[in-house]
Amino acid sequence: MVADRGWWTWANLVTAIRLALIPVFLWLLFGTGHRALAAWLLGALGATDWVDGYLARRLHQVSAVGKVIDPVADRILVMVGLLGVAAAGGVPWWFALITLARELIVSLMTLLLAALGAARIDVLWWGKVSTFALMTTFPLFLLSSNDHHVALAAWQQVGRDLCWVVGVAGLALSWVVLASYVRPALSALRQGRAARRIL
């Protein structure tokens, strides 16, 4: 059995840094108007969502704290990112709100299962694919949009068309994956209850 390493791990430090950079993203986007820098930062934060988990496994620094704050950080990043991009006019509100609704359902389901003592559910591979697609799409939507109704450059229009293809596919897949979690969630709930009865 792997010992719990507590708060002070490299993995948790990476998670903390990612969380600390979220206000920087908002400041760049709304405080300075540097839309491109904000987009690149959001993209970097999304692209590094695997780093903390990798470090925890690689350095044998798995912790109960990390298992909680890592997914929480990912959810916060997704929600703040998509709301920020929508508020800046980078993506229509309907697209952001449908994505947000899915994230809220996942968060509430996770909290409910934990409160009911369910066993841990492994993340589905397609879930990671859909999350990656959306975390790629929103920074690109921001990068391929302009403030104050400035006309888009040719490369921005091409990028925007590509965003819609990847974004709609990722969003549809994320809802399919959400439905796929129902059966594993019920199974995890039964396992958790059975384990408590044994104890």
C-alpha angles and dihedrals in degrees: 000000000000114000117241108249095200125210102327105079134119089241092056090047090056090049091050091050091050090051092047091053094057093081088048089056091051092046092051092048101043105015101047105016091231093144095169094051090048090050093050092048092049090049091050092049091051094045092053096055089108096052099080093048091047092051092048091055097037096048094036090241100135112155138177088233092054092050088058104038096042096064090036090055090049092051092047091048093050094047097045091043097051094042091048093050091047092048089051090053094248094125134015115267093237091061092047094047094050088051091046092050090056092049092050092050091051091048094048092046091051092050092046094050091048091049091050091050098247120171118256116280119217115233112252116240092231088053089060090048093052092046091050091049092052094042088053095045100053097054089046091050088054093046092049094052133075134213124243095021094291111170115260120248117238093257090050092054091050090047091049093052089050090049091057092051094049094036098052091044091049093047094049091047092050091058092047089051090048090057089048090059094063096082095043089047093054090046091050090050092053091047092050093050092047091052091051091051091052091051 
